[in-house]
């Protein structure tokens, strides 16, 4: 059976992709607070929703990354 090796470079790349997703979701939360004139305490009280949205953004980011990787593998052969 072949071992699966995840390199440190790959882990950093995935971490950075999730951090970008989290920052984007946090910015969306800030924009919603400003647009709907809500109290700024929602910035931290809605952190659960921010995490859920950031996971959704992270999954959405996977779609183009999978397509690009697939094209690379096809062209490599």
C-alpha positions in Angstrom: 0.0 0.0 0.0 1.3 3.4 -1.0 1.7 6.1 1.7 0.2 9.5 1.2 2.6 12.3 1.8 1.4 15.8 2.3 4.3 18.3 2.0 4.7 21.3 4.2 4.4 23.5 1.1 1.0 22.1 0.4 -0.2 22.6 4.0 0.9 26.2 3.9 -0.8 26.7 0.5 -4.1 25.3 1.9 -3.8 27.3 5.1 -3.3 30.5 3.1 -6.3 29.7 0.9 -8.5 29.3 4.0 -7.1 32.4 5.6 -8.0 34.4 2.4 -11.5 32.8 2.6 -11.9 33.8 6.2 -10.8 37.4 5.6 -13.2 37.6 2.7 -16.1 36.4 4.8 -15.1 38.8 7.6 -15.1 41.7 5.1 -18.6 40.6 3.9 -19.7 40.7 7.6 -18.4 44.2 8.0 -20.1 45.3 4.8 -23.4 43.8 6.0 -23.1 45.6 9.3 -22.5 48.9 7.6 -25.3 48.4 5.0 -27.9 47.3 7.4 -26.8 49.7 10.1 -26.4 47.0 12.8 -24.4 47.4 16.1 -20.7 46.6 15.8 -21.0 43.9 18.5 -22.3 41.7 15.7 -18.8 41.7 14.3 -17.9 39.1 17.0 -21.3 37.7 17.9 -21.8 36.4 14.4 -18.3 34.7 14.2 -20.0 31.3 13.7 -21.7 32.5 10.6 -18.4 34.0 9.4 -16.7 30.7 9.9 -19.5 28.9 8.0 -19.3 31.4 5.1 -15.5 31.1 5.0 -15.8 27.3 4.7 -18.2 27.8 1.8 -15.8 30.3 0.1 -13.0 27.7 0.6 -15.0 25.0 -1.0 -15.9 27.4 -3.9 -12.2 28.1 -4.3 -11.6 24.4 -4.8 -13.6 24.3 -8.1 -11.3 26.4 -10.2 -8.2 24.9 -8.5 -9.4 21.3 -9.4 -10.1 22.4 -13.0 -6.7 23.9 -13.3 -5.0 20.9 -11.8 -7.0 18.6 -14.1 -5.9 20.5 -17.2 -2.3 20.5 -16.0 -2.3 16.7 -15.6 -4.0 16.2 -19.0 -1.4 18.5 -20.7 1.5 16.9 -18.8 0.7 13.5 -20.3 
